Amino acid sequence: MGYWYYSGVNLWDQDSVINVPQSLPEVGHRREHGFWAARRWRVYRRYPKGEYLFRRVMIHRWVGHLHYHVKGMKRDRGLGGFQLDKYPDSLHLPWLQMVWMKPPLQPFNEWRRQTPSADELPDPESLGIRPLVSR
């Protein structure tokens, strides 16, 4: 009956430094990333606007920060998939402008010092995650 949810850390490179966007430092903060024992009645249900996992009856446990989300370190900051030039009236655009396009940044090491639960994460550069030299 368990639902073990986890978080990831959004990384963003700027001026050859790995940063964390202050507007959205973590992914999975709404418990949307998790593990659970598959059962016949514990599956995603389809609805007109998406899918939903009925997890209210499950016992929720946070297992920590488990990954780095490196979308913000791509050359296009991960916006290419939204095809904003083709769909300028995209429903995603207001959210992207508010949270993702030019967020205030905090150096990763500073964010880590302020977030004790992130101590278990290895240093990104030790995993081969490095900022782009030129943008």
DRENTOR-931309 format. One line per 5 residues: for each residue x, y, z of N, C-alpha, C. Coordinates in steps of 0.02 Angstrom, whole numbers. Atoms other than C-alpha are relative to their C-alpha. Layout:
<rs>
X Y Z X Y Z X Y Z | ...
</rs>
This chain:
<rs>
41 -60 0 0 0 0 43 63 0 | -44 -58 -4 152 114 -7 6 37 -66 | -16 -43 56 186 259 -122 62 39 21 | -63 -30 -18 369 311 -114 16 53 -52 | -11 -54 48 390 481 -194 68 32 12
-67 -29 -2 550 573 -232 1 66 -38 | -10 -64 33 615 740 -293 64 -2 -41 | -61 -11 37 744 795 -418 18 74 4 | -24 -69 -3 846 955 -430 9 26 -71 | -9 -33 64 832 1070 -581 68 34 -1
-65 -32 8 1003 1122 -642 -2 47 -60 | -1 -52 50 1039 1275 -747 72 27 -2 | -68 -27 3 1208 1333 -811 -1 72 -25 | -5 -71 18 1255 1515 -824 71 22 17 | -69 -25 -10 1429 1592 -845 46 -54 28
-42 58 -19 1512 1420 -826 -8 -21 73 | 15 20 -68 1430 1391 -656 -65 -39 -1 | 63 38 -7 1299 1261 -611 -43 34 52 | 47 -35 -44 1148 1346 -534 -64 -40 8 | 67 26 -10 975 1305 -471 -48 58 -9
48 -55 8 827 1412 -529 -41 8 64 | 36 -12 -62 749 1492 -376 -76 -5 -10 | 72 4 12 577 1495 -458 -26 -72 0 | 20 71 1 574 1304 -474 62 -43 14 | -62 37 -15 721 1223 -383 -6 -75 -5
8 72 -1 647 1049 -377 -56 -23 -46 | 54 33 36 543 933 -484 -25 -56 45 | 29 52 -42 425 810 -403 -27 27 66 | 22 -30 -63 372 932 -267 -75 -11 13 | 72 15 -8 189 886 -297 -13 -75 5
4 73 -8 225 701 -269 -19 -36 -65 | 18 33 63 205 663 -454 52 -51 -23 | -50 50 17 364 558 -461 3 -50 57 | -1 48 -55 356 397 -364 1 -72 -23 | 0 72 11 364 210 -349 -58 -29 42
53 35 -38 223 94 -295 -4 -71 -26 | 8 70 20 186 -90 -300 -59 -3 -49 | 53 5 50 86 -126 -457 -51 -53 22 | 55 46 -15 -81 -207 -426 -54 11 -53 | 52 -5 50 -232 -236 -533 -40 65 6
40 -61 -11 -327 -88 -456 43 62 11 | -44 -58 -9 -174 24 -434 34 17 -66 | -26 -19 65 -150 88 -610 -24 71 -17 | 23 -65 23 -168 253 -700 -68 -8 -34 | 65 -2 33 -345 292 -753 0 58 -50
3 -52 51 -375 391 -911 -62 44 9 | 53 -50 -3 -479 549 -907 8 44 -61 | -5 -40 61 -517 673 -1047 62 45 -3 | -58 -46 1 -375 789 -995 64 -31 25 | -62 31 -21 -245 662 -944 -12 -66 36
3 62 -38 -211 517 -828 6 17 74 | -1 -11 -72 -228 501 -641 12 -66 36 | -12 57 -43 -160 379 -513 -35 13 66 | 35 -8 -63 -279 359 -368 46 -25 55 | -50 19 -49 -153 361 -226 -19 22 71
20 -23 -67 -252 431 -79 2 -56 51 | 2 56 -47 -267 258 -1 69 -27 15 | -68 24 -10 -80 230 -12 35 39 56 | -40 -33 -52 41 269 129 59 35 -35 | -51 -39 35 155 409 65 63 7 43
-64 -10 -33 339 415 109 47 34 -50 | -49 -34 42 467 536 39 67 -35 7 | -63 37 -4 629 445 -5 60 44 -16 | -56 -46 9 735 598 -45 7 27 -70 | -19 -26 66 817 685 -191 37 -56 -36
-30 57 34 859 550 -318 32 16 -67 | -28 -13 66 908 638 -479 9 74 -13 | -8 -68 25 963 794 -569 -41 6 -65 | 38 -15 60 849 869 -701 41 51 -39 | -48 -42 36 966 943 -832 -30 36 -60
33 -34 56 838 1018 -951 24 72 -6 | -23 -69 1 896 1194 -903 72 9 -22 | -69 -4 22 1073 1151 -957 6 -12 -76 | -2 7 73 1025 1118 -1138 9 68 -33 | -10 -64 36 1067 1250 -1267 -65 40 -5
65 -35 7 882 1290 -1291 -39 1 66 | 30 2 -67 845 1269 -1103 -59 -49 2 | 53 49 1 731 1125 -1150 -65 25 -28 | 62 -29 26 605 1236 -1236 -17 -24 -71 | 10 22 69 624 1157 -1409 -61 -45 -9
56 45 5 494 1024 -1374 -68 35 1 | 63 -37 -2 361 1157 -1345 -18 31 -67 | 10 -28 67 382 1222 -1525 -36 68 4 | 33 -64 -11 340 1399 -1469 -2 44 -63 | 3 -38 62 384 1472 -1640 -59 -23 -44
56 27 38 252 1358 -1718 -67 12 35 | 61 -8 -40 126 1379 -1576 8 59 48 | -11 -58 -44 144 1558 -1509 -55 10 52 | 55 -6 -49 -24 1543 -1418 -3 -62 45 | -2 61 -40 31 1387 -1324 -25 13 71
23 -6 -69 -54 1358 -1157 57 -3 50 | -58 4 -44 119 1325 -1085 38 66 6 | -40 -61 4 189 1496 -1131 -3 44 63 | 0 -42 -60 128 1597 -979 40 -30 58 | -37 33 -53 198 1468 -858 75 2 -14
-71 -1 18 363 1457 -952 30 69 9 | -26 -68 -9 383 1646 -953 7 17 73 | -1 -17 -71 345 1658 -768 54 -39 38 | -42 43 -41 450 1512 -706 66 -21 -33 | -56 36 30 573 1446 -834 45 42 -45
-40 -32 52 633 1570 -966 59 41 27 | -55 -40 -28 737 1691 -861 -6 1 76 | 11 3 -72 729 1631 -681 59 31 38 | -56 -20 -43 831 1706 -539 37 -64 19 | -40 60 -12 974 1586 -509 38 4 66
-39 7 -61 1065 1525 -355 54 -52 -13 | -52 52 11 1233 1433 -363 -20 -66 35 | 19 66 -26 1209 1246 -335 26 -11 71 | -29 13 -67 1327 1238 -186 -36 40 54 | 37 -41 -48 1234 1380 -100 -69 -30 13
66 32 -9 1066 1296 -131 7 -63 43 | -10 62 -38 1135 1132 -63 11 14 74 | -10 -18 -70 1194 1217 97 -66 19 35 | 64 -21 -28 1019 1288 122 -53 -55 0 | 48 56 6 934 1121 85 32 -63 29
-33 57 -32 992 991 212 -20 -67 -30 | 21 64 27 890 853 129 37 -18 -65 | -37 13 62 1002 869 -26 71 -25 13 | -68 22 -16 1158 811 66 19 -66 -32 | -15 66 27 1142 635 -4 17 1 -74
-14 -4 71 1159 696 -183 75 8 -13 | -70 -11 18 1330 678 -263 8 67 -37 | -13 -62 37 1410 833 -338 -13 -13 -74 | 16 12 71 1345 854 -517 62 -10 -43 | -59 6 42 1519 876 -589 34 -68 8
-29 66 -9 1574 710 -513 -37 -53 -42 | 39 44 44 1438 630 -622 9 18 -74 | -11 -21 69 1500 717 -779 -47 55 -23 | 45 -54 17 1370 856 -775 40 64 6 | -41 -61 1 1463 1013 -828 -35 55 -39
31 -55 37 1408 1185 -884 30 8 -70 | -25 -15 67 1423 1233 -1067 51 56 5 | -51 -51 -1 1578 1335 -1100 -25 64 -33 | 26 -60 34 1493 1451 -1223 -74 -10 -17 | 72 3 16 1310 1491 -1255 -13 38 -63
</rs>
